[in-house]
């Protein structure tokens, strides 16, 4: 999955970019889990499997 696809999936699930950054990466919030998590803005690059799993878990999609 590419970062662009992941961002679309997160937005569809109700997650949103908070407008702040942590260590240079955008900080997102998931209302489903109440957690903040970092994403990346690498566009068309593939998301590494471990990173993808962590983001999906924090977003409440896995």
TORBAVO-469080 format. One record per residue: residue in three letters; x, y, z of N, C-alpha, C, O in turn. Coordinates in steps of 0.02 Angstrom, whole numbers, plus 50000, padded with zeros to 5 digits. Layout:
N
> residuo; n_u; n_v; n_w; ca_u; ca_v; ca_w; c_u; c_v; c_w; o_u; o_v; o_w
> ALA; X; Y; Z; X; Y; Z; X; Y; Z; X; Y; Z
...
//
This chain:
62
> residuo; n_u; n_v; n_w; ca_u; ca_v; ca_w; c_u; c_v; c_w; o_u; o_v; o_w
> UNK; 50043; 49942; 50000; 50000; 50000; 50000; 50045; 50062; 50000; 50096; 50064; 50035
> UNK; 50026; 50111; 49961; 50064; 50173; 49957; 50038; 50223; 50009; 49981; 50217; 50034
> UNK; 50079; 50272; 50026; 50060; 50322; 50076; 49997; 50360; 50055; 49956; 50377; 50097
> UNK; 49990; 50374; 49990; 49929; 50409; 49966; 49867; 50368; 49979; 49816; 50395; 50002
> UNK; 49870; 50303; 49966; 49814; 50258; 49976; 49798; 50253; 50051; 49739; 50253; 50070
> UNK; 49849; 50249; 50092; 49840; 50244; 50164; 49806; 50307; 50191; 49761; 50303; 50233
> UNK; 49827; 50365; 50166; 49797; 50427; 50189; 49722; 50430; 50171; 49681; 50451; 50212
> UNK; 49705; 50408; 50111; 49634; 50407; 50091; 49594; 50360; 50136; 49538; 50375; 50156
> UNK; 49623; 50302; 50151; 49589; 50253; 50194; 49579; 50280; 50265; 49526; 50270; 50295
> UNK; 49629; 50315; 50291; 49624; 50344; 50357; 49570; 50398; 50360; 49531; 50401; 50407
> UNK; 49569; 50441; 50309; 49519; 50495; 50307; 49448; 50466; 50303; 49402; 50492; 50334
> UNK; 49441; 50413; 50265; 49376; 50381; 50258; 49352; 50352; 50325; 49292; 50349; 50338
> UNK; 49400; 50331; 50366; 49384; 50302; 50432; 49372; 50356; 50485; 49356; 50340; 50542
> UNK; 49381; 50419; 50467; 49368; 50473; 50514; 49430; 50503; 50546; 49425; 50549; 50586
> UNK; 49489; 50476; 50530; 49551; 50504; 50557; 49568; 50569; 50522; 49548; 50580; 50465
> UNK; 49604; 50612; 50557; 49622; 50675; 50525; 49690; 50700; 50549; 49714; 50682; 50603
> UNK; 49721; 50741; 50507; 49785; 50772; 50521; 49773; 50829; 50569; 49731; 50872; 50557
> UNK; 49810; 50830; 50624; 49800; 50882; 50676; 49833; 50948; 50658; 49819; 50999; 50690
> UNK; 49876; 50948; 50607; 49910; 51009; 50588; 49975; 51021; 50625; 50009; 51071; 50613
> UNK; 49993; 50975; 50669; 50057; 50980; 50706; 50102; 50924; 50683; 50081; 50878; 50648
> UNK; 50165; 50928; 50703; 50213; 50876; 50683; 50248; 50848; 50745; 50253; 50881; 50797
> UNK; 50272; 50788; 50737; 50314; 50756; 50789; 50374; 50727; 50752; 50366; 50683; 50709
> UNK; 50433; 50752; 50768; 50495; 50729; 50736; 50491; 50737; 50660; 50518; 50696; 50623
> UNK; 50458; 50790; 50637; 50455; 50804; 50566; 50401; 50767; 50528; 50396; 50774; 50467
> UNK; 50361; 50727; 50562; 50307; 50690; 50530; 50239; 50716; 50554; 50231; 50734; 50612
> UNK; 50190; 50718; 50509; 50124; 50743; 50528; 50092; 50700; 50583; 50098; 50638; 50582
> UNK; 50061; 50732; 50630; 50028; 50697; 50686; 49954; 50691; 50669; 49920; 50741; 50657
> UNK; 49929; 50631; 50669; 49858; 50617; 50654; 49822; 50595; 50717; 49853; 50574; 50766
> UNK; 49756; 50601; 50716; 49714; 50580; 50773; 49659; 50534; 50748; 49629; 50545; 50695
> UNK; 49646; 50482; 50787; 49592; 50435; 50772; 49538; 50441; 50825; 49550; 50424; 50883
> UNK; 49479; 50466; 50806; 49424; 50471; 50856; 49399; 50402; 50878; 49369; 50395; 50931
> UNK; 49411; 50352; 50837; 49388; 50284; 50853; 49426; 50256; 50913; 49396; 50224; 50956
> UNK; 49492; 50267; 50915; 49533; 50240; 50969; 49553; 50293; 51019; 49574; 50277; 51075
> UNK; 49548; 50357; 51000; 49570; 50411; 51043; 49645; 50419; 51046; 49671; 50451; 51092
> UNK; 49680; 50390; 50997; 49753; 50393; 50996; 49779; 50442; 50944; 49747; 50453; 50892
> UNK; 49837; 50470; 50958; 49874; 50509; 50910; 49929; 50464; 50881; 49957; 50424; 50917
> UNK; 49943; 50472; 50817; 49995; 50432; 50785; 50027; 50472; 50730; 49997; 50518; 50702
> UNK; 50090; 50456; 50714; 50125; 50491; 50661; 50116; 50455; 50595; 50116; 50393; 50592
> UNK; 50109; 50494; 50544; 50107; 50469; 50475; 50169; 50494; 50441; 50215; 50519; 50473
> UNK; 50171; 50488; 50376; 50225; 50516; 50337; 50196; 50545; 50274; 50139; 50528; 50256
> UNK; 50232; 50586; 50240; 50207; 50615; 50178; 50253; 50597; 50120; 50280; 50640; 50086
> UNK; 50262; 50532; 50110; 50306; 50508; 50057; 50268; 50494; 49992; 50297; 50468; 49945
> UNK; 50204; 50510; 49990; 50165; 50507; 49928; 50160; 50438; 49898; 50124; 50395; 49924
> UNK; 50195; 50427; 49843; 50186; 50365; 49805; 50233; 50310; 49826; 50236; 50258; 49793
> UNK; 50271; 50319; 49880; 50314; 50265; 49905; 50273; 50214; 49943; 50221; 50229; 49972
> UNK; 50297; 50152; 49942; 50264; 50098; 49978; 50277; 50106; 50053; 50331; 50125; 50074
> UNK; 50226; 50090; 50093; 50232; 50091; 50166; 50261; 50024; 50187; 50237; 49972; 50165
> UNK; 50312; 50026; 50228; 50342; 49963; 50252; 50291; 49925; 50294; 50251; 49956; 50329
> UNK; 50293; 49858; 50292; 50243; 49817; 50326; 50234; 49832; 50401; 50178; 49836; 50425
> UNK; 50289; 49839; 50437; 50284; 49852; 50509; 50254; 49921; 50524; 50215; 49928; 50571
> UNK; 50272; 49970; 50484; 50245; 50038; 50491; 50171; 50038; 50476; 50131; 50068; 50512
> UNK; 50151; 50003; 50423; 50081; 49999; 50404; 50040; 49967; 50459; 49986; 49991; 50476
> UNK; 50065; 49913; 50487; 50029; 49878; 50541; 50020; 49923; 50601; 49966; 49924; 50631
> UNK; 50072; 49959; 50620; 50069; 50003; 50677; 50019; 50060; 50666; 49980; 50076; 50711
> UNK; 50019; 50090; 50607; 49973; 50145; 50593; 49901; 50120; 50592; 49857; 50152; 50621
> UNK; 49889; 50063; 50561; 49821; 50036; 50558; 49796; 50017; 50628; 49737; 50026; 50644
> UNK; 49840; 49991; 50670; 49821; 49973; 50738; 49802; 50035; 50778; 49751; 50037; 50812
> UNK; 49844; 50087; 50773; 49831; 50149; 50810; 49768; 50184; 50785; 49735; 50219; 50823
> UNK; 49752; 50175; 50721; 49693; 50207; 50692; 49630; 50167; 50705; 49575; 50191; 50692
> UNK; 49638; 50105; 50730; 49580; 50063; 50744; 49552; 50028; 50683; 49494; 50009; 50682
> UNK; 49594; 50019; 50632; 49572; 49986; 50571; 49596; 49914; 50567; 49581; 49879; 50518
> UNK; 49632; 49891; 50617; 49656; 49822; 50617; 49643; 49790; 50684; 49660; 49731; 50694
//
